[in-house]
Amino acid sequence: MEPLPAPSPTSVRITGDHYQWLIAWTGCLTLLRENAIHTANPVISVGVEADDAGNLDDVVLRRRTQPHTYTQVKYTVSSATPVNEDYLTKPSPAGGPSILKKIAKTWRALTADGIEADLAIVTNRAPDPTDPLIAVRDTRTQLLLPKAADGTARSKAGQARTRWAQNAGLSETELHDLLSRLRFDLARELAHVHEQLQLLMAVCGLRNDSHAVDEGANWVAQQVRNGHRILTLDMVKAAVDSLDLKTGPAYAILSVATLKPDPLAAEADHTINWIDRFETDSEYTKRRPLAPATWAQLQADIEAAPSRLPGRTDISVSGSLRLAPAFLTGAAFRMVTGADLAVLQRGDLWSTSDTYDVERAPVVEGYDIGQGEDLAVGINITVRAEDFTQDVLEYIEGQSIPASKLLILTPPAGPKDRSVLDSSAANALAVGIRDALRRPARTTPLIHLFLACPMGLALLLGHRWNRMRPTVVYEDIGTAQVYEPAFFIQA
């Protein structure tokens, strides 16, 4: 493939503007969703190149009660310059104040009346891993603190703090206060911003294809060209109607991340971040908690989620979960609680409220075990039948699971990739599986549940796991043993 030519200055400017409009459209979606679900302190307007925000005027989220959020958006077509001390403290190309000095001046002006302000730099530039302060940024909060405050005045971090304070025209105490509010939202590539927007549009109940994302950003650009620098809720609602974006209700967001960072974590109404508490550094091999973390601790966190989202009935689950945590999350918000759950599966929103014509009864095959009175159940939607059944049988026998029999449930057409194509089919199959198990499970003390299915189906099935016996859910841990018990779910 031939390398692309260097972009022209006009191309750079256009791309940079589009990047800013995408970030502003993100703010509009936050405005729309928070008001739809009645957040306690919602965004009430979005400022774009606002007049009263100094050098943090690119995107401003004004809330009903302060602090407001002031964002500077920086885009570059070159990755040669990372975000580090030099980038933040060097004078502007015209010889003016540095980025850090401009931010410090704006922060002082915004907080002169004693009211705090949230600040952010959003850029596609990457953090410099060798910079003593940027390198210790907390990726969960995007703040440099608390680690940037560590070290004596003679340490590398301490010397850097002194230089930053001098460049910004602040005392070190003031610099600490600034860094406690200044988020560094770094390495936000255009593709990442698009991905986040597609997810956010889905949970706002909007069309979430790539064209819909661009329609939203283009609407923001048109408002700016027309001189509208403050975008209100009524304006955004009118835009949604005129662009024909609406598809369903807006959802509260529950972020549960165990494998990789969740693009919607910053927008979530409640976040469970277990990425660093699962084994290995690779999202593809993370399968179980890393000691001393335990499945029981993760279960406690997930089961506490309903109390963190009081009064919310439409809830979208975002993040990265394996099957056992997905099933448990569905069970924590079981249908009898009145909650409706949704999750993105291959870019489509699967919702427990979606209708279907008739339930899909699974094919059921039974195997005698004779090791006790419990019932073992394997739900196989995606894996080669012989492999899944053999793995489950060998585990049950090898671990002396006290089961009388094993039931293997598969779709009518057999297990295969993409055997469940959409939300309606997933709901129909989840109901069919549950109903097929109720009678054989009626007299058993305990169900031992093994899953091989789309993550969305595991969530929908857990949501419908009512009038069932107490259940142990097993996770595939990718070892010679294959499985281990993860969660115990009460009837």
C-alpha positions as a printed Julia matrix, in Angstrom:
491×3 Matrix{Float64}:
   0.0     0.0    0.0
   1.32    3.42  -0.97
   1.85    5.81   1.97
  -0.62    8.67   2.19
   0.66   12.14   1.27
   1.2    14.66   4.04
  -2.07   16.39   4.94
  -2.53   19.99   3.85
  -3.05   22.74   6.43
  -6.7    22.94   5.34
  -7.12   19.18   5.85
  -5.57   19.42   9.31
  -7.89   22.27  10.27
 -11.01   20.5    8.96
 -10.14   17.27  10.75
  -9.37   19.15  13.96
 -12.72   20.96  13.77
 -14.58   17.69  13.16
 -12.82   16.18  16.18
 -14.06   19.09  18.31
 -17.62   18.74  16.97
 -17.56   15.03  17.88
 -16.5    15.88  21.44
 -19.25   18.51  21.59
 -21.83   15.98  20.3
 -20.72   13.69  23.12
 -21.65   16.49  25.51
 -25.04   16.87  23.8
 -25.73   13.17  24.3
 -24.79   13.47  27.97
 -27.24   16.39  28.22
 -29.96   14.33  26.55
 -29.45   11.13  28.56
 -28.98   12.69  32.0
 -32.2    14.66  31.66
 -34.1    11.65  30.3
 -33.15    9.46  33.27
 -33.46   12.33  35.78
 -29.89   12.42  37.05
 -29.58   14.34  40.31
 -27.37   17.08  38.83
 -27.77   16.9   35.06
 -26.04   18.87  32.33
 -28.41   21.7   31.33
 -26.52   23.11  28.32
 -23.44   22.55  26.19
 -21.22   25.48  25.31
 -19.09   25.35  22.16
 -16.31   27.92  22.0
 -18.02   29.63  24.92
 -17.35   33.31  25.54
 -16.77   33.09  29.3
 -14.46   30.07  29.55
 -11.05   31.47  28.69
  -8.76   28.9   27.11
 -10.99   26.01  28.19
 -13.84   27.12  25.95
 -13.93   24.4   23.28
 -16.66   22.39  25.0
 -18.33   23.44  28.25
 -20.85   21.28  30.11
 -22.96   23.45  32.39
 -24.77   21.57  35.14
 -27.77   22.58  37.21
 -25.42   22.99  40.16
 -21.72   23.78  39.77
 -19.01   22.64  39.18
 -19.28   22.92  35.41
 -16.84   21.1   33.12
 -14.53   23.14  30.87
 -12.68   21.3   28.11
  -9.84   22.18  25.79
  -9.78   19.98  22.68
  -6.44   19.43  20.94
  -6.08   17.41  17.72
  -2.94   16.56  15.8
  -2.28   14.56  12.64
   1.2    13.69  13.9
   2.0    11.39  16.82
   5.58   12.64  17.02
   4.9    14.9   20.0
   3.38   13.23  23.07
   1.83   15.02  26.02
   4.65   15.79  28.43
   6.22   18.69  30.26
   7.72   20.17  27.11
   4.41   20.08  25.26
   2.54   21.68  28.16
   5.09   24.34  29.14
   6.63   25.56  25.89
   5.47   28.96  24.54
   2.92   29.01  21.74
   4.25   29.14  18.15
   3.65   32.9   18.21
   5.65   33.24  21.44
   2.62   33.49  23.69
   1.9    31.7   26.99
   2.19   27.94  27.27
  -0.8    25.6   27.36
  -0.29   25.08  31.09
  -0.08   28.82  31.79
  -3.27   29.46  29.82
  -5.1    26.72  31.7
  -3.87   28.04  35.06
  -5.02   31.58  34.19
  -8.46   30.33  33.13
  -8.76   28.15  36.25
  -8.0    31.12  38.49
 -10.64   33.21  36.74
 -13.27   30.48  36.87
 -12.73   29.78  40.57
 -12.23   33.36  41.76
 -15.62   33.29  43.47
 -14.68   30.18  45.44
 -16.74   27.76  43.32
 -14.84   24.78  41.93
 -14.62   23.91  38.24
 -13.85   20.62  36.51
 -11.24   20.96  33.78
 -10.11   18.64  31.0
  -7.69   18.38  28.11
  -8.99   16.04  25.41
  -6.49   15.1   22.71
  -5.46   12.3   20.42
  -1.86   12.81  21.53
  -0.48    9.95  23.6
   0.97   10.36  27.11
   4.74   10.35  27.38
   5.66    7.26  29.46
   8.97    8.86  30.48
   7.51   12.08  31.88
   7.67   11.97  35.71
   4.18   13.45  36.18
   2.24   12.42  33.05
   3.46    8.82  33.41
   1.69    8.41  36.77
  -1.72    9.51  35.43
  -4.53    7.38  36.85
  -6.27    5.95  33.77
  -9.49    5.48  35.75
  -9.87    9.14  36.77
  -7.51   10.69  34.15
  -5.97   12.73  36.97
  -2.25   13.0   37.7
  -3.0    12.92  41.42
  -2.47   11.32  43.83
   0.78    9.83  42.48
   2.07   13.09  41.01
   2.18   14.47  44.56
   4.53   11.7   45.73
   8.24   12.23  46.18
  10.37   14.85  47.87
  11.27   18.19  46.35
  14.55   16.65  45.14
  12.91   13.69  43.4
  12.25   13.78  39.66
   8.55   14.27  40.34
   9.27   17.01  42.89
  11.55   18.9   40.51
   8.95   18.57  37.76
   6.26   19.96  40.07
   8.46   22.98  40.78
   9.01   23.62  37.06
   5.29   23.21  36.28
   4.33   25.62  39.07
   6.85   28.22  37.92
   5.7    27.94  34.3
   2.03   28.24  35.3
   2.64   31.14  37.65
   1.29   29.17  40.59
   2.51   28.16  43.99
   3.0    24.4   44.4
  -0.07   24.33  46.64
  -2.09   26.01  43.9
  -0.66   23.58  41.34
  -1.82   20.7   43.53
  -5.32   22.22  43.63
  -5.32   22.65  39.84
  -4.16   19.07  39.21
  -6.86   17.76  41.51
  -9.39   19.09  38.97
  -7.57   18.85  35.62
  -8.25   15.61  33.73
  -5.85   14.49  31.01
  -8.07   12.59  28.55
  -5.28   11.4   26.28
  -4.8     9.13  23.26
  -8.41    9.71  22.16
  -8.03    8.76  18.52
 -10.82    9.59  16.09
 -11.73    5.91  15.86
 -12.0     5.73  19.67
 -14.21    8.83  19.79
 -16.45    7.31  17.1
 -16.68    4.04  19.05
 -17.62    5.83  22.26
 -20.23    7.9   20.45
 -21.8     4.83  18.85
 -22.1     3.23  22.28
 -23.44    6.4   23.86
 -25.98    6.96  21.11
 -27.23    3.4   21.59
 -27.8     3.88  25.32
 -29.48    7.22  24.58
 -32.01    5.29  22.52
 -30.71    6.67  19.2
 -29.51    5.21  15.93
 -25.86    4.39  16.46
 -24.42    3.69  13.01
 -21.4     5.64  11.8
 -23.55    7.88   9.62
 -25.7     8.82  12.63
 -22.57    9.83  14.56
 -21.46   12.12  11.75
 -24.97   13.58  11.48
 -24.78   14.61  15.12
 -21.33   16.17  14.75
 -22.38   17.99  11.58
 -25.41   19.4   13.41
 -23.08   20.85  16.07
 -20.91   22.38  13.33
 -23.96   23.97  11.74
 -25.04   25.48  15.06
 -21.6    27.04  15.5
 -21.67   28.41  11.96
 -25.1    29.89  12.72
 -23.72   31.62  15.82
 -25.33   29.33  18.41
 -22.65   28.74  21.02
 -24.98   27.5   23.75
 -26.83   24.27  22.9
 -29.85   23.61  25.1
 -31.87   20.48  25.81
 -34.71   21.67  23.58
 -32.26   22.28  20.72
 -30.76   18.81  21.04
 -34.2    17.18  21.24
 -35.25   19.06  18.1
 -32.08   17.88  16.35
 -32.81   14.27  17.3
 -36.29   14.62  15.82
 -35.2    16.38  12.63
 -32.4    13.87  12.01
 -34.77   10.96  12.75
 -32.35    9.46  15.28
 -34.77    8.24  17.98
 -35.22    4.47  18.34
 -36.11    3.84  22.0
 -35.71    4.93  25.63
 -32.58    6.36  27.2
 -30.84    4.09  29.71
 -28.94    4.52  32.92
 -25.44    3.09  32.41
 -23.88    0.36  34.54
 -20.24   -0.13  33.53
 -18.73   -3.5   34.46
 -15.19   -3.9   33.1
 -13.15   -7.03  33.79
 -11.22   -7.47  30.53
 -10.47   -4.04  29.02
 -11.31   -0.37  29.65
 -14.92    0.58  28.99
 -15.29    3.53  26.58
 -18.46    4.52  28.45
 -16.98    4.39  31.95
 -16.77    8.18  32.2
 -20.46    8.47  31.28
 -21.62    5.64  33.56
 -24.0     6.16  36.46
 -22.2     3.38  38.35
 -18.84    1.78  37.53
 -17.32   -1.56  38.54
 -13.7    -1.64  37.34
 -11.99   -4.99  37.85
  -9.5    -4.81  34.98
  -6.46   -4.77  37.25
  -7.97   -7.46  39.48
  -8.14  -10.12  36.78
  -5.25  -12.36  35.75
  -2.82  -11.39  32.92
  -2.36   -8.11  31.08
  -4.12   -9.26  27.92
  -7.85   -8.7   27.49
  -7.95  -11.96  25.52
  -6.62  -14.13  28.35
  -8.22  -12.51  31.4
 -10.48  -15.22  32.8
 -10.56  -15.09  36.6
  -9.68  -12.82  39.54
  -6.03  -12.42  40.44
  -5.37  -13.39  44.05
  -6.07  -12.02  46.59
  -9.16  -10.81  44.65
 -11.93  -13.41  44.57
 -15.1   -14.27  42.7
 -17.0   -13.62  45.94
 -15.76  -10.03  46.04
 -16.78   -9.47  42.43
 -20.2   -10.97  43.2
 -20.64   -8.56  46.11
 -19.8    -5.61  43.86
 -22.2    -6.7   41.12
 -25.04   -7.51  43.5
 -24.65   -4.08  45.12
 -25.2    -2.36  41.75
 -29.01   -2.09  42.05
 -28.62   -0.07  45.24
 -26.22    2.26  43.4
 -28.86    2.89  40.74
 -31.93    3.49  42.9
 -35.17    3.97  41.05
 -33.62    3.22  37.66
 -35.61    0.73  35.58
 -34.03    1.07  32.11
 -30.39    0.06  32.54
 -27.74   -0.52  29.9
 -24.79   -2.72  30.85
 -21.56   -1.63  29.19
 -18.01   -2.88  29.5
 -16.34   -6.24  29.05
 -17.59   -9.31  30.88
 -17.11  -13.02  30.61
 -20.17  -15.21  30.74
 -20.47  -15.91  34.47
 -20.28  -12.19  35.44
 -22.76  -11.35  32.65
 -25.24  -13.96  33.93
 -24.81  -12.69  37.51
 -25.4    -9.09  36.37
 -28.63  -10.16  34.72
 -29.66  -12.03  37.88
 -28.87   -8.98  40.06
 -31.44   -7.05  38.03
 -33.87   -9.96  37.7
 -37.15   -9.38  35.89
 -39.08   -9.54  39.17
 -37.3    -6.34  40.27
 -39.02   -4.42  37.45
 -35.76   -3.59  35.69
 -35.28   -3.71  31.93
 -31.72   -4.45  30.84
 -29.92   -3.75  27.59
 -26.45   -4.6   26.31
 -24.61   -3.98  23.07
 -23.95   -7.23  21.2
 -21.97   -6.92  17.97
 -23.04   -3.29  17.68
 -26.76   -4.0   18.2
 -28.66   -3.24  21.39
 -30.17   -6.37  22.91
 -32.89   -5.38  25.36
 -34.99   -7.49  27.71
 -37.98   -5.37  26.71
 -37.8    -6.36  23.04
 -40.72   -8.47  21.88
 -40.75  -11.8   20.02
 -43.43  -13.85  18.32
 -42.96  -17.24  20.04
 -40.39  -18.6   22.43
 -37.65  -20.77  20.94
 -37.63  -24.11  22.71
 -34.09  -25.54  22.84
 -33.07  -29.09  21.99
 -32.38  -30.96  25.25
 -30.09  -33.97  25.57
 -29.66  -35.81  28.87
 -26.68  -37.69  30.32
 -26.79  -39.82  33.47
 -24.19  -38.86  36.06
 -25.28  -40.68  39.22
 -23.07  -38.74  41.64
 -25.78  -37.07  43.74
 -29.1   -35.22  43.65
 -28.09  -31.93  41.96
 -28.77  -31.05  38.32
 -25.98  -30.02  35.94
 -26.97  -27.85  32.98
 -24.88  -26.91  29.96
 -26.17  -24.18  27.65
 -24.29  -24.43  24.38
 -25.1   -21.87  21.71
 -21.75  -21.39  19.98
 -19.3   -24.28  20.6
 -18.91  -27.55  18.7
 -21.35  -29.87  20.48
 -19.01  -32.79  21.1
 -16.26  -30.59  22.56
 -18.52  -28.69  24.96
 -20.32  -31.79  26.21
 -17.09  -33.69  26.76
 -15.5   -30.8   28.65
 -18.5   -30.46  30.96
 -18.8   -34.22  31.56
 -15.1   -34.57  32.34
 -15.21  -31.62  34.75
 -18.3   -32.95  36.57
 -16.81  -36.39  36.96
 -13.3   -35.16  37.78
 -14.54  -32.73  40.44
 -17.12  -35.19  41.84
 -19.95  -32.7   41.34
 -22.96  -34.28  43.17
 -25.21  -34.3   40.09
 -27.73  -36.96  39.11
 -27.76  -35.94  35.45
 -26.47  -33.41  32.94
 -28.8   -31.61  30.54
 -27.26  -30.02  27.44
 -29.43  -27.35  25.81
 -28.74  -26.14  22.25
 -30.61  -23.99  19.7
 -33.04  -25.81  17.4
 -30.57  -25.61  14.49
 -27.63  -26.65  16.66
 -24.76  -24.66  18.18
 -22.8   -22.45  15.8
 -21.39  -18.96  15.47
 -24.12  -16.31  15.11
 -26.86  -18.8   15.89
 -28.63  -15.94  17.72
 -28.86  -13.02  15.32
 -30.74  -10.29  17.16
 -32.41   -9.16  20.36
 -35.8   -10.71  19.61
 -34.22  -14.11  18.9
 -32.12  -13.85  22.07
 -35.15  -13.1   24.23
 -37.17  -15.89  22.64
 -34.35  -18.38  23.26
 -33.7   -17.17  26.83
 -37.37  -17.72  27.7
 -37.33  -21.11  25.97
 -34.26  -22.23  27.9
 -35.65  -21.11  31.24
 -39.0   -22.78  30.66
 -37.35  -26.0   29.49
 -35.43  -26.17  32.79
 -38.12  -25.29  35.29
 -39.74  -28.73  35.49
 -36.57  -30.9   35.59
 -35.02  -28.51  38.14
 -38.08  -28.37  40.39
 -36.95  -31.04  42.89
 -33.18  -30.67  42.66
 -31.32  -29.03  45.57
 -28.9   -27.15  43.3
 -28.25  -26.33  39.64
 -24.68  -26.37  38.3
 -24.67  -24.07  35.24
 -22.09  -24.09  32.4
 -22.36  -21.52  29.59
 -21.11  -21.28  26.02
 -23.12  -18.48  24.44
 -23.04  -14.8   23.41
 -22.43  -12.53  26.37
 -25.72  -10.74  25.7
 -27.66  -13.99  25.93
 -26.0   -14.79  29.28
 -27.18  -11.4   30.58
 -30.73  -11.86  29.27
 -30.88  -15.41  30.66
 -29.73  -14.29  34.13
 -32.38  -11.56  34.02
 -35.06  -14.23  33.5
 -33.68  -16.74  36.04
 -36.77  -16.52  38.27
 -38.65  -19.5   39.78
 -35.45  -21.54  39.51
 -33.42  -23.44  42.09
 -30.23  -22.04  43.71
 -27.52  -22.02  41.05
 -23.74  -22.29  40.9
 -22.42  -20.59  37.75
 -19.1   -21.84  36.38
 -16.56  -19.9   34.33
 -14.31  -21.27  31.59
 -10.84  -20.42  32.92
  -8.86  -21.75  29.95
  -6.78  -24.3   31.84
  -6.59  -28.1   31.68
  -9.32  -28.11  34.33
 -11.41  -25.92  31.95
 -13.93  -24.66  34.57
 -14.14  -23.36  38.1
 -17.13  -22.26  40.2
 -17.56  -18.49  40.07
 -20.86  -17.44  41.66
 -23.62  -18.86  43.83
 -27.03  -17.38  43.0
 -29.97  -17.76  45.35
 -33.33  -18.94  44.01
